[in-house]
Amino acid sequence: MTPDPHHDCACDHAHHGTTVPHEHHAHDHADHDHDDHHHDHDHCDGHSHGFGFGHQHVHAPASFGMAFAVGITLNTAYVAGEALWGVWAHSLSLLADAGHNLSDVLGLAGAWLAQVLATRPSSARFTYGLRRSTILSALANAMILLLVTGGIVWESVLRLFSHQNVQGEVISWVALVGIAVNAVTALLFMKGASSDLNVRGAFLHMAADAVMAFSVVIAGLLIAFTGYTIIDPIMSLIVSVSIVIGTWSLLRSSLDLALDAVPAGIDPDAVQAALLSLDGVSGLHHLHIWAMSTTETALTVHLVCDPTKPVSTDLVIARAAELVRTRFDIAHPTFQLETQPSVCDTHQPCC
């Protein structure tokens, strides 16, 4: 794709003797008064804003402020207690679990900060606001979780060759508390995990630690009944591998969004076909779709007017905006309408 969504592809307009591209923006705005701002154009020129879609954003992320506050408080208290018991019981499993919980506190704090920053209005310098911070937070969450897990793997391998006495009963009781803390926190984020990658990162962090704590309980019981302390590092290795596998999708998805990939669940070919099916549109090019945040998607495209089916600019923009919003959940589209075919193939999204 071309890096410039408004690149002039030899599709110019004659307007007062100069070459002027015409851009049209459409955003969701339930209170926008269409009648007061209506521009009746019979040709593809002029500027149009609104058409029932103004500048409010109906897809703003839901607030999980209370969930973040509760999660951070519970995990901070548990980290302190678990680390102390881990040192006293000489348990790598407890210390490893405490490390995960510490990374959870940092991850939760970062995710909460990102969600707050995403609600800040745009400025002259940050014209999209700070919505992308939610994507960076999800990416950071995945990286932190993988780094901490890597450290646990390293320590577990070393412990395989250096056995230490551990108290299985103590390990199990402390880890039971960890299951409760992590499970409760994970449940607080479960509702938003499927629709918000930032919240999903927080949820995976909590769920991973709940699994780790459960494994610690099992390891403690086995050590108490068998006396084999090597079970401690072996269980840590098994759980660490499962956490890496579960976190990989979060890392890949967040990295894709950070690199302006088309968000998962949106088919660019389907978007192209839908726009080409609109009355008054004969072609399109420079179609770009990317994530503004973990919950909001933007689109820019050049639409070529069909001279055989003259439709007003207002109607084309209104229909196009409604189509991408309702069918593809794209709430931030920008359209540039052109009256003449491009020198490139106007049925190609990028030329």
C-alpha positions as semicolon CSV with decimal commas, in nm:
position;residue;x (nm);y (nm);z (nm)
1;M;0,000;0,000;0,000
2;T;0,109;0,349;-0,064
3;P;0,207;0,537;0,248
4;D;0,004;0,840;0,146
5;P;-0,372;0,771;0,142
6;H;-0,434;1,099;-0,040
7;H;-0,172;1,057;-0,311
8;D;-0,280;1,217;-0,637
9;C;-0,307;0,929;-0,884
10;A;-0,362;1,153;-1,188
11;C;-0,729;1,175;-1,091
12;D;-0,766;1,553;-1,077
13;H;-1,059;1,788;-1,082
14;A;-1,097;2,115;-1,268
15;H;-1,204;2,368;-1,012
16;H;-1,162;2,738;-1,077
17;G;-0,869;2,666;-1,306
18;T;-0,671;2,469;-1,046
19;T;-0,631;2,104;-0,958
20;V;-0,808;2,042;-0,629
21;P;-0,870;1,707;-0,459
22;H;-1,194;1,681;-0,264
23;E;-1,206;1,496;0,061
24;H;-1,512;1,398;0,259
25;H;-1,506;1,280;0,618
26;A;-1,777;1,084;0,789
27;H;-1,789;1,004;1,161
28;D;-2,060;0,881;1,394
29;H;-2,253;1,164;1,554
30;A;-2,601;1,087;1,676
31;D;-2,685;1,451;1,747
32;H;-2,565;1,599;1,419
33;D;-2,833;1,811;1,255
34;H;-2,832;1,703;0,893
35;D;-3,071;1,971;0,777
36;D;-2,863;2,258;0,913
37;H;-2,544;2,143;0,744
38;H;-2,679;1,989;0,423
39;H;-2,488;2,061;0,104
40;D;-2,678;1,963;-0,209
41;H;-2,421;1,873;-0,476
42;D;-2,521;1,713;-0,803
43;H;-2,157;1,650;-0,893
44;C;-1,859;1,508;-0,711
45;D;-1,712;1,832;-0,585
46;G;-1,723;2,054;-0,280
47;H;-1,681;1,948;0,083
48;S;-1,928;1,761;0,295
49;H;-1,913;1,672;0,664
50;G;-2,159;1,484;0,879
51;F;-2,458;1,336;0,701
52;G;-2,569;1,191;1,031
53;F;-2,213;1,099;1,123
54;G;-2,033;1,370;1,318
55;H;-1,737;1,374;1,552
56;Q;-1,846;1,172;1,852
57;H;-1,705;0,820;1,870
58;V;-1,959;0,554;1,956
59;H;-1,692;0,285;1,972
60;A;-1,494;0,435;2,259
61;P;-1,360;0,162;2,488
62;A;-1,572;0,067;2,786
63;S;-1,437;0,180;3,119
64;F;-1,273;-0,086;3,335
65;G;-1,140;0,160;3,594
66;M;-1,283;-0,029;3,892
67;A;-1,154;-0,360;3,756
68;F;-0,803;-0,217;3,718
69;A;-0,808;-0,065;4,067
70;V;-0,925;-0,387;4,231
71;G;-0,683;-0,599;4,029
72;I;-0,381;-0,383;4,107
73;T;-0,464;-0,370;4,479
74;L;-0,519;-0,746;4,515
75;N;-0,210;-0,840;4,316
76;T;0,019;-0,594;4,492
77;A;-0,077;-0,735;4,831
78;Y;-0,039;-1,091;4,707
79;V;0,301;-1,027;4,545
80;A;0,444;-0,907;4,876
81;G;0,306;-1,200;5,073
82;E;0,396;-1,464;4,816
83;A;0,753;-1,341;4,775
84;L;0,808;-1,357;5,152
85;W;0,667;-1,708;5,177
86;G;0,864;-1,817;4,872
87;V;1,192;-1,710;5,030
88;W;1,102;-1,872;5,361
89;A;0,995;-2,201;5,197
90;H;1,282;-2,205;4,943
91;S;1,027;-2,250;4,664
92;L;1,106;-2,152;4,308
93;S;0,742;-2,210;4,219
94;L;0,626;-1,948;4,466
95;L;0,894;-1,700;4,363
96;A;0,814;-1,763;3,996
97;D;0,447;-1,707;4,063
98;A;0,532;-1,389;4,253
99;G;0,730;-1,271;3,953
100;H;0,430;-1,324;3,729
101;N;0,210;-1,135;3,968
102;L;0,457;-0,847;3,978
103;S;0,447;-0,833;3,600
104;D;0,067;-0,834;3,631
105;V;0,074;-0,526;3,849
106;L;0,291;-0,346;3,595
107;G;0,079;-0,473;3,307
108;L;-0,247;-0,371;3,472
109;A;-0,109;-0,026;3,554
110;G;0,005;0,020;3,193
111;A;-0,326;-0,099;3,052
112;W;-0,519;0,131;3,284
113;L;-0,301;0,428;3,189
114;A;-0,349;0,348;2,820
115;Q;-0,726;0,336;2,860
116;V;-0,724;0,674;3,034
117;L;-0,499;0,824;2,765
118;A;-0,730;0,688;2,493
119;T;-1,014;0,907;2,623
120;R;-0,815;1,229;2,592
121;P;-0,933;1,457;2,312
122;S;-0,725;1,516;2,002
123;S;-0,491;1,814;1,982
124;A;-0,301;2,005;1,718
125;R;-0,005;1,772;1,769
126;F;-0,191;1,446;1,831
127;T;-0,470;1,478;1,578
128;Y;-0,605;1,129;1,653
129;G;-0,566;1,176;2,026
130;L;-0,376;0,908;2,217
131;R;-0,595;0,612;2,123
132;R;-0,301;0,411;1,992
133;S;-0,163;0,387;2,345
134;T;-0,403;0,096;2,399
135;I;-0,229;-0,094;2,118
136;L;0,114;-0,019;2,264
137;S;-0,008;-0,132;2,606
138;A;-0,130;-0,465;2,469
139;L;0,205;-0,514;2,295
140;A;0,393;-0,427;2,614
141;N;0,177;-0,667;2,814
142;A;0,264;-0,953;2,579
143;M;0,635;-0,870;2,583
144;I;0,651;-0,839;2,963
145;L;0,471;-1,168;3,009
146;L;0,706;-1,346;2,769
147;L;1,017;-1,193;2,926
148;V;0,915;-1,287;3,278
149;T;0,826;-1,637;3,162
150;G;1,166;-1,664;2,995
151;G;1,332;-1,578;3,325
152;I;1,132;-1,847;3,500
153;V;1,234;-2,104;3,239
154;W;1,599;-2,014;3,295
155;E;1,573;-2,048;3,671
156;S;1,380;-2,373;3,638
157;V;1,650;-2,527;3,419
158;L;1,916;-2,427;3,671
159;R;1,709;-2,572;3,956
160;L;1,689;-2,906;3,774
161;F;2,058;-2,952;3,848
162;S;2,062;-2,788;4,191
163;H;1,802;-2,938;4,421
164;Q;1,684;-2,744;4,725
165;N;1,453;-2,844;5,006
166;V;1,105;-2,698;4,971
167;Q;0,798;-2,718;5,196
168;G;0,520;-2,859;4,982
169;E;0,234;-2,783;5,221
170;V;0,331;-2,417;5,254
171;I;0,362;-2,386;4,877
172;S;0,015;-2,525;4,820
173;W;-0,158;-2,304;5,076
174;V;0,001;-1,984;4,947
175;A;-0,073;-2,079;4,587
176;L;-0,440;-2,141;4,673
177;V;-0,466;-1,776;4,772
178;G;-0,303;-1,690;4,440
179;I;-0,565;-1,883;4,247
180;A;-0,839;-1,683;4,417
181;V;-0,667;-1,346;4,359
182;N;-0,586;-1,411;3,994
183;A;-0,916;-1,577;3,910
184;V;-1,121;-1,293;4,059
185;T;-0,913;-1,034;3,874
186;A;-0,937;-1,226;3,546
187;L;-1,316;-1,244;3,577
188;L;-1,328;-0,865;3,606
189;F;-1,179;-0,837;3,255
190;M;-1,345;-1,136;3,091
191;K;-1,632;-0,932;2,945
192;G;-1,403;-0,702;2,746
193;A;-1,138;-0,958;2,651
194;S;-1,305;-1,054;2,324
195;S;-1,353;-0,701;2,189
196;D;-1,060;-0,498;2,328
197;L;-0,702;-0,617;2,279
198;N;-0,582;-0,397;2,564
199;V;-0,829;-0,556;2,805
200;R;-0,745;-0,896;2,657
201;G;-0,382;-0,841;2,751
202;A;-0,481;-0,775;3,111
203;F;-0,711;-1,076;3,111
204;L;-0,442;-1,309;2,975
205;H;-0,198;-1,186;3,236
206;M;-0,445;-1,273;3,513
207;A;-0,550;-1,604;3,357
208;A;-0,185;-1,705;3,308
209;D;-0,109;-1,640;3,672
210;A;-0,416;-1,833;3,784
211;V;-0,289;-2,132;3,584
212;M;0,060;-2,086;3,727
213;A;-0,081;-2,073;4,082
214;F;-0,283;-2,389;4,019
215;S;0,030;-2,566;3,898
216;V;0,208;-2,455;4,213
217;V;-0,066;-2,612;4,425
218;I;-0,026;-2,941;4,239
219;A;0,353;-2,924;4,268
220;G;0,334;-2,857;4,641
221;L;0,103;-3,151;4,703
222;L;0,318;-3,387;4,498
223;I;0,632;-3,274;4,681
224;A;0,460;-3,319;5,018
225;F;0,353;-3,677;4,935
226;T;0,660;-3,794;4,740
227;G;0,947;-3,583;4,868
228;Y;1,074;-3,529;4,513
229;T;1,171;-3,161;4,504
230;I;1,256;-3,180;4,134
231;I;0,880;-3,165;4,073
232;D;0,897;-2,792;4,154
233;P;1,112;-2,682;3,854
234;I;0,954;-2,939;3,621
235;M;0,607;-2,802;3,690
236;S;0,736;-2,447;3,634
237;L;0,873;-2,548;3,294
238;I;0,548;-2,711;3,188
239;V;0,337;-2,412;3,286
240;S;0,585;-2,166;3,133
241;V;0,558;-2,337;2,795
242;S;0,177;-2,323;2,811
243;I;0,190;-1,952;2,896
244;V;0,419;-1,878;2,601
245;I;0,180;-2,061;2,367
246;G;-0,119;-1,871;2,506
247;T;0,054;-1,533;2,488
248;W;0,183;-1,569;2,133
249;S;-0,150;-1,472;1,976
250;L;-0,165;-1,155;2,187
251;L;0,187;-1,061;2,078
252;R;0,110;-1,124;1,712
253;S;-0,223;-0,938;1,716
254;S;-0,088;-0,634;1,901
255;L;0,219;-0,619;1,677
256;D;-0,003;-0,633;1,369
257;L;-0,209;-0,338;1,491
258;A;0,105;-0,143;1,583
259;L;0,221;-0,188;1,223
260;D;-0,114;-0,063;1,084
261;A;-0,231;-0,404;0,963
262;V;-0,599;-0,444;0,882
263;P;-0,770;-0,541;1,211
264;A;-0,870;-0,903;1,248
265;G;-1,227;-0,966;1,144
266;I;-1,226;-0,714;0,857
267;D;-1,183;-0,844;0,502
268;P;-1,043;-0,567;0,276
269;D;-1,178;-0,743;-0,034
270;A;-1,525;-0,746;0,118
271;V;-1,500;-0,375;0,202
272;Q;-1,390;-0,302;-0,155
273;A;-1,674;-0,504;-0,306
274;A;-1,930;-0,338;-0,079
275;L;-1,816;0,014;-0,171
276;L;-1,815;-0,069;-0,542
277;S;-2,175;-0,189;-0,513
278;L;-2,295;0,158;-0,412
279;D;-2,499;0,355;-0,664
280;G;-2,291;0,634;-0,815
281;V;-1,954;0,462;-0,755
282;S;-1,772;0,321;-1,057
283;G;-1,433;0,251;-0,903
284;L;-1,202;0,302;-0,608
285;H;-0,834;0,310;-0,519
286;H;-0,606;0,391;-0,227
287;L;-0,815;0,192;0,018
288;H;-0,647;0,187;0,360
289;I;-0,788;0,027;0,677
290;W;-0,607;0,043;1,010
291;A;-0,667;0,043;1,385
292;M;-0,676;0,376;1,568
293;S;-0,695;0,187;1,897
294;T;-0,779;-0,160;2,019
295;T;-1,150;-0,082;1,972
296;E;-1,168;0,175;1,688
297;T;-1,098;0,133;1,317
298;A;-1,031;0,399;1,053
299;L;-1,058;0,390;0,674
300;T;-0,954;0,617;0,387
301;V;-1,041;0,559;0,022
302;H;-1,071;0,740;-0,311
303;L;-1,410;0,677;-0,473
304;V;-1,463;0,743;-0,844
305;C;-1,806;0,878;-0,937
306;D;-2,004;0,693;-1,204
307;P;-2,093;0,948;-1,476
308;T;-2,376;0,724;-1,601
309;K;-2,543;0,728;-1,261
310;P;-2,524;1,082;-1,124
311;V;-2,574;1,076;-0,748
312;S;-2,526;1,371;-0,516
313;T;-2,212;1,388;-0,307
314;D;-2,421;1,396;0,008
315;L;-2,594;1,069;-0,075
316;V;-2,276;0,886;-0,178
317;I;-2,096;0,986;0,141
318;A;-2,395;0,907;0,364
319;R;-2,444;0,562;0,212
320;A;-2,072;0,479;0,216
321;A;-2,034;0,586;0,579
322;E;-2,341;0,392;0,688
323;L;-2,223;0,084;0,499
324;V;-1,875;0,065;0,652
325;R;-2,011;0,147;0,997
326;T;-2,291;-0,109;1,012
327;R;-2,133;-0,392;0,811
328;F;-1,767;-0,362;0,911
329;D;-1,778;-0,162;1,237
330;I;-1,557;0,112;1,091
331;A;-1,657;0,435;1,263
332;H;-1,386;0,669;1,129
333;P;-1,404;0,672;0,747
334;T;-1,264;0,941;0,518
335;F;-1,372;0,950;0,154
336;Q;-1,223;1,139;-0,139
337;L;-1,456;1,159;-0,438
338;E;-1,324;1,197;-0,793
339;T;-1,503;1,261;-1,120
340;Q;-1,262;1,095;-1,361
341;P;-1,110;0,745;-1,368
342;S;-0,756;0,707;-1,245
343;V;-0,469;0,609;-1,471
344;C;-0,441;0,302;-1,248
345;D;-0,695;0,025;-1,214
346;T;-0,982;0,176;-1,015
347;H;-1,093;-0,168;-0,902
348;Q;-0,768;-0,219;-0,716
349;P;-0,768;-0,102;-0,354
350;C;-0,413;0,034;-0,385
351;C;-0,257;0,164;-0,704
